[in-house]
Amino acid sequence: MRLKSGALRIRLLLGVMLVLCVMAVLAVAGRYFLAAQTTQGLYDKTLLTVAHTISRDVVLSGGDLLAEELLETLNQSLGDQVFYHVDGAEFGLITGYSDPPPLPKALKVVAGKASFYDAVYRGDNVRVVTMREFIAREDGQAGWMNIQVWQTVHQRDALSMQLATRTALIMALLLLAALIAVWIAVNRALRPLLDLKDAVEHRSPDDLTAIRRPVPDELKSLVTSMNSLFARLRKGFADRDMFISNAAHQLRNPIAGILSQAEAAAQSRTEQDLRSRSREVAEAARRASRLTRQLLSMEKARGRSKAHNWREFDLVELAAKVTSRMAPQALRGGVRVEFHRPDGPAMMRGDTTLIEEALDNLIDNALLYGAAPNGTIDIGVEISAGLYTLYVADNGPPIPEAKREKIFERFVRGKEGGGGCGLGLAIVREIAEGHDGGAAYRVADEGARFEMRFPRP
């Protein structure tokens, strides 16, 4: 188990830092716009104060230019150059610059109320305040005058940028602190997972016991799944060991019989004796071959994948096909085979190869143990509410009651003799349960009946 903890740390760190960086960028952008609005509000108030100062100075000076000391003081205090223009319908140009920024067409100047707008003056961006006031001069003249004062915005833009830069610097420091904090937190959060990884890595290959160490709630589902996997592996390995042990035990006798009969055949004195011994060797080899084939069938039934091999088919047609294939063998042994077809089809999903093999084993089992001489084997499909039942019934002697509970276990025979190896019914049960169904034995009116039951879709 190799856990790339470094990559996991980096992914977690990048995910958190990405969110924090996006939030920081949004915060800096918001701070810049707020700073620009705040700065503009402050400078607009200052610009309006300057406009009122200029209007009063014009009244006091009788329309002369502002005193150089006043203009210099305004420029130094505001940080940007200040321009002004005062005119009136009755007076014409009173004082100031003769080329003020033009008024926007949509702007309407209301008497006694200041209006602000942005403009470009001599290639520089400027902020303009304009107002209309009624002024009475000392010489007795009075009338409405238009006062415009504008100022370059270099200083206010610099102030906004300075505030935003300071905010960005603070955010960068916070992000650095967050990076360190998140790195420490991620390491602490991953520690139980890394401890779990180390514990699993240090296990021996045959240690499949459940994990007992305490873990956080977030890892409990993972540990539960791992323990479930370990349990299935333990059961699988135990079944495998038991299977190998039973198979070795079951194969030992046929192989020993073949060896002894072959040795006896080699010592035969007459041709008739040699032929008899050879037939015994061939029969023993057939039993060993059957046992081997059924062992392979058992493993195939246990390891077959549902998703890969299942398809939709008609259980009735499948049973009819297998019955037709097995009927000649039964007839050669003097046994009649009858197939009972239901009124309609029995559509289901499953592995047709395995179900055919299971039915082969049921019919073979009936021929070996159940069917009496000149007897009958009944094969059919029954359809009931929620269930399909595939059955094979014979008219032979029933299985002793003491063995009915174990008849579907491996290497258990219903009765001695008959040439079977005790795997056929175990294969049937394995295949039926693999299709979410089951296998069962019932005492029939004139013999035994074996069933495979499948849920209806």
Secondary structure, 3 states (H helix, E strand, C coil): CCCCHHHHHHHHHHHHHHHHHHHHHHHHHHHHHHHHHHHHHHHHHHHHHHHHHHHHHHHHHCCCCCCHHHHHHHHHHHCCCEEEEEEECCCEEEEECCCCCCCCCCCCCCECCCEEEEEEECCEEEEEEEEEEEEECCCCCEEEEEEEEEEECHHHHHHHHHHHHHHHHHHHHHHHHHHHHHHHHHHHHHHHHHHHHHHHHCCCCCCCCCCCCCCCHHHHHHHHHHHHHHHHHHHHHHHHHHHHHHHHHHHHHHHHHHHHHHHHHHCCCCHHHHHHHHHHHHHHHHHHHHHHHHHHHHHHHHHCCHHHHCEEEEHHHHHHHHHHHHHHHHHHCCCEEEEECCCCCCEEEECHHHHHHHHHHHHHHHHHHHCCCCCEEEEEEEEECCEEEEEEEECCCCCCHHHCCCCCCCCCCCCCCCCCCCCHHHHHHHHHHHCCCEEEEEEECCEEEEEEEEECC
